[in-house]
Amino acid sequence: LSGQGLDQRTPTRVLKRRADLVRQRSVLTLSASKVEGDELELDIRAESGTYIKELVHSDEGRTSPSVAGLLGKKCEVLWLDVLDIHAE
């Protein structure tokens, strides 16, 4: 997904407070390391405004492409840490 554009519809978890729009965002870099069993740790650098959880699990197809779509498996975010905010 590194360098790819995304089409992200407003996530279902925020639909009550945001308009249902398609937003175009970019994944700048994405790298993965195996943590344990079927769990992965992802390091993602993405354009401001990208819905990261939805990038991983696709929100029932509302984000495309997604990690779940590329793997062909159900994915969920177990934890999310913001490591840095870049002002570029």
Beta strands, then each sheet from edge to edge (+ up, - down):
strand 1: 5-9
strand 2: 22-36
strand 3: 39-46
strand 4: 63-64
sheet 1: 3+ 2- 1+ 4-
end
